Amino acid sequence: MYEMQSFHAVGFIPVILWWLAVSIPFAIGAWFVAGRMGPSRALWVILTLVPFVNFLFYIYATFAVLL
């Protein structure tokens, strides 16, 4: 009936470009917020760019800034 599309049918490059376009503004925001959370701003920016880790970072950053 319907054939399953492979991962390559979608195209890997457009997915990566979309992910970077969405993640870079959050990384820039993390640079400014990281001053309140610890000494290493670069570490927080890198953690923001790692998939799945960035969701945990957003939760931690929200509580660190608000509390």
C-alpha positions in Angstrom: 0.0 0.0 0.0 2.2 2.8 1.3 6.0 2.6 1.3 8.0 3.7 4.2 10.3 6.6 3.4 13.8 6.2 4.4 15.8 8.7 6.5 17.6 9.9 3.4 14.3 10.7 1.6 13.8 13.7 3.9 17.3 15.0 3.4 19.8 15.3 6.2 21.3 18.7 5.3 18.0 20.7 5.5 17.3 19.1 8.9 20.7 20.1 10.2 20.4 23.6 8.8 16.9 24.0 10.4 18.2 22.7 13.7 21.1 25.2 13.7 18.8 28.1 12.7 16.6 27.3 15.7 19.4 26.5 18.2 21.8 29.5 17.6 19.4 32.1 19.0 19.0 30.0 22.1 22.8 29.6 22.4 23.2 33.4 22.2 20.5 33.8 25.0 22.4 31.2 27.0 25.5 33.3 26.8 23.8 36.2 28.5 22.0 34.1 31.1 25.1 31.9 31.9 26.7 34.7 33.9 24.2 34.0 36.8 24.7 30.2 36.7 28.4 29.6 36.8 31.9 30.6 35.7 32.0 28.9 32.3 29.8 30.7 29.8 31.2 28.7 26.9 30.2 25.4 28.5 26.6 26.5 28.9 26.5 27.6 25.2 27.9 24.2 24.1 25.3 22.4 26.3 22.6 24.5 24.7 23.6 23.3 21.3 23.5 19.6 22.2 20.1 18.0 21.3 18.1 16.7 24.3 20.6 18.2 26.8 19.3 21.7 25.8 15.8 20.9 27.1 17.3 20.1 30.5 19.4 23.3 30.3 16.3 25.4 29.7 14.6 24.0 32.8 17.7 24.5 34.9 18.3 28.0 33.6 14.7 29.0 34.3 15.0 27.9 37.9 18.5 29.3 38.3 17.5 32.8 37.1 14.2 32.9 38.9 15.3 31.6 42.2 
